[in-house]
Amino acid sequence: MTSYGFIIDNRKCIGCHACTVACKAEHDVPVGVNRTWVKYIEKGEFPDTQRAFHVMRCNHCEDAPCVEACPVTALYIRDDGIVDFNWERCIGCKACTQACPYDALYIDPETHTAAKCNYCAHRVDVGLEPACVNVCPEHAIISGDMEDPTTEISRLLAREKVTARRPEKGTRPKLFYIDGDEAALTPDDAPPASDYMWSGQRRGVGHHAPGGSHGNGNDVGVTKGVIPLGRKPGTNGKGAPEPVPHVQPEKARRVYDEPNKGVMWGKEVPAYVWTKAISTGSVAIPFLAAGLGFAVSEAALWTGALLGMVFLAATGALLIKDLDRPDRFHYVLLRPQWRSWLVRGAYIITGYGLLLGLWFVAGLLGILGVLPEGWAAAVDAVLAWPLVVAAGATAVYTAFLFAQAKGRSFWQSPALPVHMLVHAAVAGAAALYIASLLVGGLEPLRPALALTLAVGIAAGLVVMWAELSVEHPDRDAARAAKMIYAGRYRGLFWGVSVVLGSLVPLALIAAGVALSLPLLVAAAGALALAGILATEHAWVEAPQLIPLA
């Protein structure tokens, strides 16, 4: 079978950016985003320095995680191995940007849909090479069918030692480098050297991160250690050759790169995880009790169901708001790609909402006397377990959605489903206990709710400890964890998640139960809800700040 790929020959690349410009011209790529870009790194200290150029782009993986994560088949693998995309299908969910370990996708600021290098598929289809290959003045970019032994790329792969970016991700990338520098291919190995062109840009031209610089045409790559003007590379300044300097890898630094995309899944995502936890927990607790045969008042079931419906509606609104093309949200249900957990989750949520709606209709018919006497209890018994199962699935599926984001290693934690389930139990118990102060008939549930709240908070502390302290699969996950407990989010984590959201509520529950003061337990529930929101904010945002390219 045909399998197109790229080789970047770093023995030839001069960092001229012709490939970037050709790509932009060929595809009318807007300013501020790139399908192909050149990363500069420098090593050593003046005068013993080296500079390396590495072309970055989509790897056209054999097992492309972006294709698996895309909910609407906007991304797909062609028969010739090219990973192409159809912007007319894209809903702007950004799942592909999280799934790609190479930071190759971006959201087009004009169409608000995902885009990336597509190997100039329209040119390949008529027998031409990609625009970047045609324009490269040094023939440093080689394309072609890797399965055809007569092609140049196939011969180079057989003859030369090549490296690929992040092969440990299991994506089987088809972008290879001859003489690739590990410091350039591994993001952590070459941190930014203070400010440089694009260093502070977050989204498009003119939007810069705090402490960044706008940059201009004169400061591209100008950092400490660059050979001074008037001195030829490879000479001692008088024309005589000099030996290649010995440089230390730990001195590598990034001096030119693409704009920083920033956080793609913003505040709507942790907020939706929080509202979903309240919705599912509020329903699961009373209906689980009913399913187990405990005496549960109709007031408790109605309160749980109402909370579930209200917060489920908020969850749906937040999910749609997070889309860059909210007008296409229905594509998830009508044009599904079933391997995507975003699609599976959409159908799980829909099923959960339909069961809740069915229970509401049956309950209203019972109140109006349409159903015969005794049918209300029968409906509760029949729907109790399906509602509990649907609520549990709705609470947990997001963990599998996050795990599908191979670019964010911290989300691959096997404890994440437990994390989601525990938060649903705590959020549901907290919401129901607070509601018991306002709604009659919930008082008998208070002891069970207080116990669930206390056990859930304690379990949540254990799960957070496991996610942050156990051995992580790679450096990216370890860095994200450290960012939460000892870096950018340490104040939020220790102050809100741990102290105000966990330890203080445990003390308030103990005091409230001992002194028979429901207000203290309700206050504990409110603080626990705040703690969950703070935790989800850190858990969602921190991994996205780890650079992928």
Secondary structure, 3 states (H helix, E strand, C coil): CCCEEEEEECCCCCCCCHHHHHHHHHHCCCCCCCCCEEEEEEEEECCEEEEEEEEECCCCCCCCHHHHHCCCCCEEECCCCCEEECCCCCCCCCHHHHHCCCCCCEECCCCCCEECCCCCHHHHCCCCCCHHHHHCCCCCEEEEECCCCCCHHHHHHHHCCEECCCHHHCCCCCEEEECCCHHHHCHHHCCECCCCCCCCECCCCCCECCCCCCCCCCCCCCCCCCCCCCCCCCECCCCCECCCCCCCHHHCEEEECCCCCCCCCCCHHHHHHHHHHHHHHHHHHHHHHHHCCCCCCHHHHHHHHHHHHHHHHHHHHHHHHHCCCHHHCCHHHHCCCCCCHHHHHHHHHHHHHHHHHHHHHHHHHHHCCCCCCCHHHHHHHHHHHHHHHHHHHHHHHHHHHHHCCCCCHHHHCCCHHHHHHHHHHHHHHHHHHHHHCCCCCCHHHHHHHHHHHHHHHHHHHHHHHHHHHCCCCCHHHHHHHHHHHHCCCHHHHHHHHHHHHHHHHHHHHHHHHHHCCHHHHHHHHHHHHHHHHHHHHHHHHHHHHCCCC
